[in-house]
Amino acid sequence: MQLISRDGNMKVDFYPAAGLSNKFVQVTSFQDKEMSERLISKRDMTDEANARIHGYGYTVTKFHTSPRVKMMVCC
């Protein structure tokens, strides 16, 4: 799913996580520059999307069906 703010500056994309059921990769961009990427649960994705849509007036512009790989590093 892709959400765009009212002024079009902020964009949030939610992609299914490759190989992980019930997980999504959230990518936040400002002025088309990727600012953050994180792995979240399906519940967190739903809560985040609803908060942005109903609380801040974001618009759903598309739905992503292709999974995205989130590289996790452990130290």
C-alpha positions as CSV (number, residue, x, y, z in Angstrom):
1,M,0.0,0.0,0.0
2,Q,1.2,3.5,-0.7
3,L,0.0,6.6,1.2
4,I,0.7,10.2,0.3
5,S,0.2,13.2,2.5
6,R,-2.2,16.1,1.5
7,D,0.7,18.3,0.3
8,G,2.4,15.4,-1.5
9,N,5.7,15.8,0.3
10,M,5.5,12.7,2.6
11,K,5.0,9.2,1.2
12,V,4.7,5.9,3.1
13,D,4.9,2.6,1.4
14,F,4.1,-0.8,2.9
15,Y,5.4,-3.9,1.1
16,P,4.9,-7.5,2.1
17,A,8.2,-8.8,3.6
18,A,9.9,-11.4,1.5
19,G,9.8,-14.8,3.3
20,L,8.0,-13.5,6.4
21,S,4.3,-14.0,6.8
22,N,2.4,-11.3,8.7
23,K,5.4,-8.8,8.3
24,F,5.7,-5.7,6.2
25,V,8.5,-3.4,5.2
26,Q,7.5,0.2,5.8
27,V,9.4,2.8,3.7
28,T,9.0,6.5,4.6
29,S,10.0,9.1,2.0
30,F,10.1,12.9,2.1
31,Q,10.2,14.8,-1.1
32,D,10.9,11.5,-3.0
33,K,14.0,10.9,-0.8
34,E,13.9,7.6,1.2
35,M,14.3,8.5,4.9
36,S,13.6,5.3,6.7
37,E,12.9,1.6,6.3
38,R,11.7,-0.8,9.0
39,L,10.2,-4.2,9.4
40,I,6.8,-4.1,11.1
41,S,3.9,-6.5,12.0
42,K,0.7,-6.6,10.1
43,R,-1.1,-5.1,13.1
44,D,1.4,-2.2,13.3
45,M,0.9,-1.6,9.5
46,T,-2.9,-1.5,9.9
47,D,-2.7,0.9,12.9
48,E,-0.1,3.1,11.1
49,A,-2.1,3.3,7.9
50,N,-5.4,4.0,9.7
51,A,-3.8,6.8,11.8
52,R,-2.3,8.5,8.7
53,I,-5.5,8.1,6.6
54,H,-8.1,9.1,9.3
55,G,-5.9,11.4,11.5
56,Y,-3.8,13.2,8.9
57,G,-5.7,13.0,5.7
58,Y,-3.3,10.8,3.7
59,T,-4.6,9.2,0.5
60,V,-4.1,5.6,-0.6
61,T,-2.6,5.8,-4.1
62,K,-1.6,2.1,-4.8
63,F,-1.2,-1.3,-3.4
64,H,2.1,-3.2,-3.5
65,T,1.9,-6.9,-4.0
66,S,5.6,-7.7,-4.8
67,P,7.6,-8.5,-1.6
68,R,10.5,-6.4,-0.6
69,V,13.6,-7.8,1.1
70,K,14.5,-6.1,4.4
71,M,18.2,-6.7,5.2
72,M,18.6,-7.1,8.9
73,V,22.0,-6.8,10.5
74,C,22.9,-8.2,13.9
75,C,25.9,-7.1,15.8
